[in-house]
Amino acid sequence: MSDSTSVAAHLSSEVSVEEGTKRGTATARIPTKIQTAIARRMAEVRATVPTWTSAVDVDVETLTDALSGDVRLVDAVIRAAGIALVEHPRVNGAWRDGKIEVWTQANVALAIDHDGESIVLPTVRDAGNLVLTAIAERRRELEAKVRDNGLRAPDTAGATFALIDGGPDGADRFDAIMPPGVGGALTIGAPQRRPWVVGDDVVPRHVVTLTLTADHRAIYPSHGGPFLRTVADLLSEPSSLLGA
């Protein structure tokens, strides 16, 4: 057999491979109504909302050392975001019906993954005025309701901002697609041990990356940047977060 014949035979065998076998066996699943609704809403947001993103690295060594009991880093971020939303009210708003609405109460919708099958967003109301232990208690209550399929409409009502925690095993940094109805969403990357400047020294510290996604129609970088900096300052110097 000539070289050209061998090549032709090889190409022929490649072309004749049955379609789909190179990817293994396909399993198709019909999405649930909740999954379909999430897919539709996220696609609508991505297609219709002009967003921008910005991130900040935060030294959380002092904070994580001070947390105890059932209080987690996400609870401190919820409280810091709540305080910062009141201080920077434009971020606590959204573009609605051709107008910029701004709200006085900071209600943080916390994204909770339900067994990898759906994402729900129950709300921690008035987050800036709750102490850390109360936020942790509310979070645990909401997580239990999600596990037990016990969420009700009042649990998910009234959100003014959204927060997505990637967890300790997640990515260092990631962006969010905002849920409908809010103008901004904040993601929490996994805390990592990194070199950090403290005074004149470079020392290892636990650092977390917070990423803000905002609707540019309602929230500009001149609003979102100072908001991020306030959250970062509260977390890196956490005495006010840890107190009553």
C-alpha positions in Angstrom: 0.0 0.0 0.0 1.4 3.4 -1.0 1.8 6.2 1.5 -1.0 8.1 -0.1 -3.3 5.1 0.2 -2.3 4.7 3.9 -3.2 8.3 4.5 -6.5 8.0 2.7 -7.4 4.9 4.7 -6.5 6.7 7.9 -8.6 9.7 7.0 -11.4 7.5 6.0 -11.4 5.7 9.3 -11.4 9.0 11.1 -14.4 10.3 9.1 -16.3 7.1 9.5 -16.3 7.3 13.3 -19.9 7.3 14.5 -21.0 10.8 15.5 -21.1 11.4 19.2 -18.9 8.4 20.3 -15.9 10.6 21.0 -17.9 12.4 23.7 -19.1 9.2 25.4 -22.7 8.6 26.1 -25.0 11.6 26.3 -27.6 11.9 29.0 -30.3 14.5 28.5 -32.3 15.8 31.3 -35.4 18.0 31.3 -34.8 21.0 33.6 -37.2 21.6 36.4 -39.4 24.6 36.4 -37.1 26.4 38.8 -34.1 25.7 36.6 -35.9 26.9 33.5 -36.9 30.1 35.3 -33.4 30.7 36.5 -32.0 30.1 33.0 -34.6 32.5 31.4 -34.0 35.3 34.0 -30.2 35.1 33.8 -30.3 35.2 30.0 -32.6 38.2 30.2 -30.3 40.0 32.6 -27.2 39.2 30.5 -28.9 40.4 27.3 -30.5 43.5 28.6 -28.4 44.9 31.5 -25.2 46.8 30.8 -22.8 45.8 33.6 -19.3 46.6 34.8 -17.2 44.9 37.3 -14.5 45.9 39.8 -12.6 43.9 42.4 -10.7 44.5 45.6 -8.4 42.3 47.6 -9.0 42.4 51.4 -6.8 41.3 54.3 -9.2 39.3 56.5 -6.6 37.7 58.8 -7.7 39.7 61.9 -11.3 39.1 61.1 -11.1 35.3 60.6 -9.0 35.0 63.8 -11.8 36.8 65.7 -14.8 34.8 64.4 -16.1 32.1 66.6 -19.0 29.7 67.0 -21.3 29.6 64.0 -20.3 33.0 62.7 -18.6 32.8 59.3 -16.8 35.1 57.0 -19.9 35.4 54.8 -21.8 36.8 57.8 -19.2 39.5 58.3 -19.4 40.4 54.6 -23.2 40.6 54.7 -23.0 43.0 57.6 -20.2 45.1 56.0 -22.1 45.3 52.8 -25.3 46.3 54.7 -23.4 49.1 56.4 -21.7 50.2 53.2 -25.0 50.2 51.3 -26.5 52.7 53.7 -23.4 54.8 53.5 -23.4 54.7 49.7 -27.1 54.6 48.9 -26.7 54.7 45.1 -25.4 51.2 45.2 -28.5 50.3 47.2 -30.7 51.0 44.2 -31.6 49.8 40.7 -32.8 50.9 37.3 -36.5 50.3 37.2 -39.0 51.4 34.6 -36.7 54.1 33.3 -36.0 55.5 36.7 -33.2 55.1 39.3 -34.8 53.8 42.5 -32.8 54.0 45.7 -33.9 52.4 48.9 -33.2 53.3 52.5 -33.0 49.8 54.0 -30.2 47.4 53.0 -31.7 44.0 52.3 -29.1 41.5 51.1 -30.2 38.6 49.0 -27.8 35.6 49.8 -27.4 33.1 47.0 -27.7 29.5 48.3 -27.0 26.5 46.1 -29.7 23.8 46.5 -27.9 20.5 46.0 -26.3 21.7 42.8 -29.7 21.8 41.1 -30.9 25.4 41.6 -29.9 28.7 43.1 -32.3 30.5 45.5 -31.9 34.0 46.9 -33.5 34.4 50.3 -33.1 37.8 52.0 -31.3 39.1 55.1 -33.3 42.2 55.8 -31.8 45.4 57.3 -28.3 43.7 57.2 -26.4 46.8 58.3 -28.3 47.1 61.6 -28.0 43.4 62.6 -25.2 42.2 64.8 -23.1 39.4 63.5 -24.7 36.7 65.6 -28.2 37.7 64.4 -27.0 37.6 60.8 -25.4 34.1 61.3 -28.7 32.9 62.9 -30.7 34.3 60.0 -28.3 32.7 57.5 -28.6 29.3 59.2 -32.4 29.6 59.3 -32.5 30.3 55.5 -30.1 27.5 54.7 -32.3 25.1 56.7 -35.4 26.2 54.8 -33.6 25.7 51.5 -32.6 22.2 52.5 -36.1 21.4 53.6 -37.8 23.1 50.7 -39.4 25.4 53.2 -38.8 28.8 51.7 -41.8 31.0 51.3 -42.4 34.2 49.4 -41.7 36.5 52.3 -38.2 34.9 52.7 -37.2 36.1 49.2 -39.0 39.4 49.1 -37.5 42.9 49.3 -33.9 42.4 48.2 -31.9 45.6 47.4 -28.6 43.9 46.7 -27.2 40.4 46.2 -24.3 38.5 47.6 -22.8 35.3 46.3 -20.3 33.3 48.4 -18.0 30.9 46.4 -17.1 29.1 49.6 -13.6 28.1 50.9 -13.2 25.5 48.1 -14.3 27.9 45.3 -12.4 30.1 42.9 -10.1 32.9 44.2 -12.2 35.4 42.2 -15.4 35.2 40.1 -18.0 37.5 38.6 -21.7 37.3 39.1 -24.8 37.7 36.9 -27.1 39.9 38.9 -30.5 38.6 39.8 -33.4 40.7 38.5 -34.6 43.6 40.5 -31.3 44.8 42.0 -28.6 47.0 40.7 -25.5 45.3 42.2 -24.1 42.0 43.3 -21.0 41.2 45.3 -19.1 37.9 45.1 -16.7 36.4 47.7 -13.8 34.4 46.5 -12.1 31.7 48.5 -9.7 33.1 51.2 -6.1 32.4 50.3 -2.8 32.8 52.1 -0.9 35.5 50.2 2.0 37.9 50.8 0.7 41.2 52.2 2.4 44.4 53.2 1.9 45.2 56.9 3.8 48.3 57.9 7.2 47.9 56.4 7.1 44.1 56.3 5.7 41.6 53.8 3.9 38.8 55.8 1.6 35.9 54.9 -2.1 36.9 55.5 -5.5 35.4 54.6 -6.7 37.6 51.7 -10.1 37.4 50.0 -11.1 39.0 46.7 -14.5 40.8 46.5 -15.9 41.5 43.1 -18.7 43.9 42.5 -21.0 43.6 39.4 -23.2 46.7 38.9 -25.8 47.9 36.5 -24.2 50.9 34.7 -27.5 52.6 34.2 -27.9 53.1 37.9 -24.5 52.6 39.6 -21.4 54.2 38.2 -17.8 53.4 39.1 -17.8 56.6 41.1 -20.5 55.0 43.3 -19.3 51.4 43.3 -15.6 52.1 43.9 -16.1 53.9 47.3 -18.7 51.2 48.3 -16.1 48.5 47.7 -13.5 50.4 49.6 -15.8 50.9 52.6 -16.6 47.1 52.6 -12.9 46.4 52.5 -12.0 48.8 55.3 -14.7 47.3 57.5 -13.4 43.8 57.0 -9.7 44.6 57.3 -10.3 46.6 60.5 -13.3 44.6 61.9 -13.8 46.1 65.4 -17.0 47.8 64.3 -18.3 44.6 62.7 -17.5 42.5 65.7 -19.2 44.9 68.2 -22.9 45.3 68.9 
